[in-house]
């Protein structure tokens, strides 16, 4: 059994790394409204079409010494980082959820992988361009519909999740306290994870963002009197990772500690 788990865990990691290569394409091209399907991979500096042996995730970067084979321009560290992170996300998914005991659970496991990959893409785009593309939010919404159908016995939880966080954030949006892309993201993601996890997610994301802001202030990295714009999607993504795998345990712990004493 141990050998099988090691084998499956390795497969999940490698699969995640391979998908991570495609995620880099999405991060680079979607904000520019470029196709992510038909245009072949090419060097962003010289435009040279990359050969198949230039496209091995992680390994190509290491073998090429972080430079383009053709023009010797430096390759961004983003490429291996995204590939590695996506591999780790898939490995964590396997370690926590396994592969499922039936077809529905197996489908859910792969949807979780896809969702986490999508959040990684959104994080990269928000960091580099400070936008949350509608087409990606629409994709998450479709994933949410699929999960709601799979979990049809709890469909109301998912429907309420669509509104639970997005409506309060929309109110903040009216007063300039939140971006419209974040509101749409929480509507789509809330449908996928349900209202309890959505509420926990926004609490955790706010805490993560606050901690990051304090660290930036202490380190003297904040500009304009502490008004530096910090991308919020990465913190949402981190909170989604936590609530997907440990959210119910956190909620049960909270209820036990604060409402079931004595």
DRENVO-592763 format. One record per residue (C-alpha): residue number from 1; residue in three letters; x, y negated, z. Coordinates in Angstrom, 2 decimals, decimal comma. Layout:
i  aa  c1  c2  c3
NUM  ALA  X  Y  Z $
...
//
This chain:
i  aa  c1  c2  c3
1  UNK  0,00  0,00  0,00 $
2  UNK  2,84  -2,40  0,85 $
3  UNK  4,51  -1,72  -2,49 $
4  UNK  1,21  -2,36  -4,31 $
5  UNK  0,67  -5,66  -2,47 $
6  UNK  4,20  -6,78  -3,31 $
7  UNK  3,60  -5,86  -6,96 $
8  UNK  0,25  -7,67  -7,12 $
9  UNK  1,61  -10,68  -5,24 $
10  UNK  4,48  -10,91  -7,73 $
11  UNK  2,00  -10,73  -10,62 $
12  UNK  -0,09  -13,54  -9,14 $
13  UNK  3,01  -15,69  -8,66 $
14  UNK  4,30  -15,07  -12,20 $
15  UNK  0,86  -15,64  -13,66 $
16  UNK  0,66  -18,92  -11,75 $
17  UNK  4,08  -20,00  -12,99 $
18  UNK  3,07  -19,27  -16,59 $
19  UNK  -0,18  -21,21  -16,21 $
20  UNK  1,86  -23,98  -14,58 $
21  UNK  3,63  -24,54  -17,89 $
22  UNK  0,26  -25,32  -19,49 $
23  UNK  -0,65  -27,58  -16,57 $
24  UNK  2,35  -29,77  -17,40 $
25  UNK  0,93  -30,20  -20,89 $
26  UNK  -2,40  -31,26  -19,39 $
27  UNK  -0,78  -33,76  -17,01 $
28  UNK  1,15  -35,37  -19,86 $
29  UNK  -1,43  -35,35  -22,64 $
30  UNK  -4,88  -35,78  -21,07 $
31  UNK  -4,26  -39,38  -19,89 $
32  UNK  -3,12  -40,19  -23,44 $
33  UNK  -6,21  -38,55  -24,96 $
34  UNK  -3,98  -36,12  -26,86 $
35  UNK  -5,02  -32,58  -27,68 $
36  UNK  -3,80  -29,89  -25,31 $
37  UNK  -4,48  -27,04  -27,74 $
38  UNK  -3,33  -27,57  -31,32 $
39  UNK  -0,25  -29,80  -30,97 $
40  UNK  2,85  -27,63  -30,35 $
41  UNK  5,11  -28,26  -27,38 $
42  UNK  7,85  -30,77  -28,12 $
43  UNK  10,55  -32,81  -26,41 $
44  UNK  9,09  -36,04  -25,05 $
45  UNK  12,34  -37,87  -25,90 $
46  UNK  13,28  -36,74  -29,42 $
47  UNK  9,99  -35,17  -30,49 $
48  UNK  11,68  -31,93  -31,61 $
49  UNK  9,37  -28,92  -31,64 $
50  UNK  10,41  -26,52  -28,91 $
51  UNK  11,26  -22,93  -29,81 $
52  UNK  9,65  -20,04  -27,98 $
53  UNK  12,83  -19,43  -26,01 $
54  UNK  12,66  -23,00  -24,69 $
55  UNK  9,30  -22,38  -23,08 $
56  UNK  10,01  -19,80  -20,38 $
57  UNK  8,59  -21,35  -17,20 $
58  UNK  11,21  -22,27  -14,57 $
59  UNK  13,95  -20,25  -16,28 $
60  UNK  14,25  -22,49  -19,35 $
61  UNK  14,80  -25,52  -17,13 $
62  UNK  17,53  -23,70  -15,22 $
63  UNK  19,22  -22,24  -18,30 $
64  UNK  19,23  -25,61  -20,07 $
65  UNK  20,60  -27,39  -17,02 $
66  UNK  17,60  -29,71  -16,91 $
67  UNK  18,36  -31,15  -20,36 $
68  UNK  16,78  -30,90  -23,81 $
69  UNK  18,57  -28,36  -26,02 $
70  UNK  18,40  -30,72  -28,99 $
71  UNK  18,92  -34,31  -27,80 $
72  UNK  20,37  -33,59  -24,34 $
73  UNK  17,87  -35,95  -22,73 $
74  UNK  17,16  -35,21  -19,08 $
75  UNK  14,04  -33,10  -18,51 $
76  UNK  11,77  -34,36  -15,75 $
77  UNK  11,82  -32,38  -12,50 $
78  UNK  8,02  -32,40  -12,80 $
79  UNK  8,10  -29,40  -15,14 $
80  UNK  9,69  -26,81  -12,84 $
81  UNK  8,00  -28,30  -9,77 $
82  UNK  4,47  -27,97  -11,18 $
83  UNK  5,22  -24,45  -12,44 $
84  UNK  6,59  -23,37  -9,08 $
85  UNK  3,79  -24,99  -7,07 $
86  UNK  1,14  -23,32  -9,20 $
87  UNK  2,85  -19,97  -8,70 $
88  UNK  2,82  -20,54  -4,94 $
89  UNK  -0,88  -21,51  -5,04 $
90  UNK  -1,77  -18,29  -6,83 $
91  UNK  0,34  -16,26  -4,44 $
92  UNK  -1,38  -17,86  -1,42 $
93  UNK  -4,75  -17,13  -3,03 $
94  UNK  -3,85  -13,46  -3,33 $
95  UNK  -2,45  -13,27  0,21 $
96  UNK  -5,60  -14,82  1,72 $
97  UNK  -8,38  -13,56  -0,57 $
98  UNK  -6,85  -10,44  -2,12 $
99  UNK  -8,33  -9,39  -5,45 $
100  UNK  -11,88  -8,81  -4,20 $
101  UNK  -13,74  -5,60  -3,44 $
102  UNK  -16,21  -6,01  -6,31 $
103  UNK  -16,57  -7,79  -9,64 $
104  UNK  -18,18  -10,93  -8,18 $
105  UNK  -15,47  -11,36  -5,55 $
106  UNK  -12,76  -10,83  -8,17 $
107  UNK  -14,31  -13,47  -10,41 $
108  UNK  -14,43  -15,83  -7,42 $
109  UNK  -10,73  -15,26  -6,72 $
110  UNK  -9,81  -16,29  -10,24 $
111  UNK  -12,15  -19,29  -10,09 $
112  UNK  -10,32  -20,40  -6,94 $
113  UNK  -7,03  -20,10  -8,83 $
114  UNK  -8,40  -22,15  -11,71 $
115  UNK  -9,81  -24,77  -9,34 $
116  UNK  -6,52  -25,14  -7,49 $
117  UNK  -4,69  -25,48  -10,81 $
118  UNK  -7,16  -28,17  -11,85 $
119  UNK  -6,58  -30,04  -8,60 $
120  UNK  -2,84  -29,84  -9,25 $
121  UNK  -3,37  -31,40  -12,68 $
122  UNK  -5,54  -34,14  -11,19 $
123  UNK  -2,91  -34,84  -8,54 $
124  UNK  -0,20  -35,20  -11,17 $
125  UNK  -2,34  -37,53  -13,27 $
126  UNK  -3,37  -39,63  -10,27 $
127  UNK  0,25  -39,99  -9,16 $
128  UNK  1,54  -40,98  -12,60 $
129  UNK  -1,43  -42,89  -14,03 $
130  UNK  -3,74  -43,59  -11,05 $
131  UNK  -6,80  -42,28  -12,89 $
132  UNK  -9,18  -39,34  -12,46 $
133  UNK  -10,34  -38,30  -15,96 $
134  UNK  -14,06  -37,58  -16,31 $
135  UNK  -13,41  -34,55  -18,52 $
136  UNK  -11,57  -32,81  -15,66 $
137  UNK  -14,33  -33,64  -13,19 $
138  UNK  -16,80  -32,17  -15,68 $
139  UNK  -14,71  -28,99  -15,83 $
140  UNK  -14,80  -28,71  -12,02 $
141  UNK  -18,56  -29,28  -12,14 $
142  UNK  -18,89  -26,31  -14,52 $
143  UNK  -16,84  -24,19  -12,13 $
144  UNK  -19,19  -25,32  -9,37 $
145  UNK  -22,22  -24,17  -11,35 $
146  UNK  -20,61  -20,76  -11,89 $
147  UNK  -19,83  -20,38  -8,17 $
148  UNK  -23,38  -21,47  -7,26 $
149  UNK  -24,78  -18,78  -9,55 $
150  UNK  -22,43  -16,16  -8,09 $
151  UNK  -23,39  -17,25  -4,56 $
152  UNK  -27,06  -17,69  -5,42 $
153  UNK  -28,23  -16,64  -1,95 $
154  UNK  -26,61  -19,82  -0,63 $
155  UNK  -27,47  -22,07  -3,57 $
156  UNK  -28,85  -24,82  -1,34 $
157  UNK  -25,51  -25,12  0,45 $
158  UNK  -23,84  -25,83  -2,87 $
159  UNK  -26,50  -28,27  -4,07 $
160  UNK  -26,29  -30,24  -0,82 $
161  UNK  -22,53  -30,13  -1,20 $
162  UNK  -22,90  -32,08  -4,45 $
163  UNK  -24,33  -35,02  -2,50 $
164  UNK  -22,87  -34,61  1,01 $
165  UNK  -19,65  -36,57  0,40 $
166  UNK  -20,21  -38,16  -3,00 $
167  UNK  -23,18  -40,27  -1,84 $
168  UNK  -21,34  -41,88  1,14 $
169  UNK  -18,31  -42,44  -1,11 $
170  UNK  -20,55  -44,04  -3,71 $
171  UNK  -21,73  -46,50  -1,07 $
172  UNK  -18,08  -47,31  -0,32 $
173  UNK  -17,53  -47,70  -4,06 $
174  UNK  -20,14  -50,46  -4,14 $
175  UNK  -18,04  -52,39  -1,63 $
176  UNK  -14,77  -51,65  -3,42 $
177  UNK  -13,53  -49,12  -0,89 $
178  UNK  -13,28  -46,08  -3,14 $
179  UNK  -12,52  -45,22  -6,76 $
180  UNK  -15,28  -43,96  -9,03 $
181  UNK  -13,21  -40,96  -10,09 $
182  UNK  -12,91  -39,81  -6,48 $
183  UNK  -16,68  -40,02  -6,07 $
184  UNK  -17,28  -37,86  -9,15 $
185  UNK  -14,58  -35,44  -8,01 $
186  UNK  -16,27  -34,89  -4,64 $
187  UNK  -19,63  -34,41  -6,31 $
188  UNK  -18,24  -31,67  -8,56 $
189  UNK  -16,00  -30,07  -5,92 $
190  UNK  -18,77  -30,30  -3,32 $
191  UNK  -20,99  -28,21  -5,55 $
192  UNK  -18,24  -25,61  -5,74 $
193  UNK  -17,33  -25,36  -2,05 $
194  UNK  -20,61  -26,30  -0,34 $
195  UNK  -21,50  -29,12  2,04 $
196  UNK  -19,76  -27,88  5,20 $
197  UNK  -16,40  -27,46  3,52 $
198  UNK  -16,87  -30,68  1,56 $
199  UNK  -17,37  -32,66  4,78 $
200  UNK  -14,35  -31,00  6,37 $
201  UNK  -12,34  -31,74  3,23 $
202  UNK  -12,96  -35,49  3,29 $
203  UNK  -12,04  -35,60  6,99 $
204  UNK  -8,78  -33,75  6,37 $
205  UNK  -7,97  -35,75  3,23 $
206  UNK  -8,45  -38,99  5,19 $
207  UNK  -6,16  -37,72  7,94 $
208  UNK  -3,50  -36,64  5,44 $
209  UNK  -3,72  -40,00  3,68 $
210  UNK  -3,49  -41,93  6,95 $
211  UNK  -0,42  -39,97  8,04 $
212  UNK  1,24  -40,60  4,67 $
213  UNK  0,47  -44,33  4,95 $
214  UNK  1,99  -44,50  8,44 $
215  UNK  5,11  -42,70  7,22 $
216  UNK  5,46  -45,15  4,32 $
217  UNK  5,07  -48,11  6,69 $
218  UNK  7,67  -46,74  9,11 $
219  UNK  10,05  -45,99  6,23 $
220  UNK  9,56  -49,48  4,84 $
221  UNK  8,28  -48,15  1,52 $
222  UNK  4,93  -49,94  1,67 $
223  UNK  4,79  -53,18  -0,32 $
224  UNK  2,54  -56,24  -0,35 $
225  UNK  2,00  -56,21  3,38 $
226  UNK  1,13  -52,53  3,52 $
227  UNK  -1,32  -52,74  0,61 $
228  UNK  0,58  -50,28  -1,58 $
229  UNK  -1,86  -48,15  -3,59 $
230  UNK  -1,45  -44,54  -2,49 $
231  UNK  -2,97  -41,93  -4,84 $
232  UNK  -5,73  -40,20  -2,88 $
233  UNK  -6,28  -37,15  -5,11 $
234  UNK  -3,16  -35,30  -3,84 $
235  UNK  -4,58  -35,49  -0,31 $
236  UNK  -7,96  -34,30  -1,56 $
237  UNK  -6,19  -31,41  -3,29 $
238  UNK  -4,33  -30,48  -0,11 $
239  UNK  -7,53  -30,62  1,90 $
240  UNK  -9,29  -28,43  -0,68 $
241  UNK  -6,52  -25,86  -0,33 $
242  UNK  -6,97  -25,81  3,44 $
243  UNK  -10,78  -25,61  3,48 $
244  UNK  -11,00  -22,95  0,77 $
245  UNK  -8,86  -20,55  2,76 $
246  UNK  -9,26  -21,60  6,39 $
247  UNK  -12,19  -24,01  6,42 $
248  UNK  -14,76  -21,69  7,98 $
249  UNK  -12,30  -20,66  10,68 $
250  UNK  -11,60  -24,34  11,48 $
251  UNK  -15,33  -25,13  11,65 $
252  UNK  -16,00  -22,14  13,92 $
253  UNK  -13,09  -23,14  16,16 $
254  UNK  -14,41  -26,70  16,40 $
255  UNK  -17,93  -25,54  17,27 $
256  UNK  -16,59  -23,13  19,90 $
257  UNK  -14,37  -25,76  21,52 $
258  UNK  -16,81  -28,68  21,61 $
259  UNK  -20,30  -27,16  21,61 $
260  UNK  -20,08  -23,75  23,27 $
261  UNK  -18,17  -24,45  26,47 $
262  UNK  -19,50  -22,79  29,57 $
//
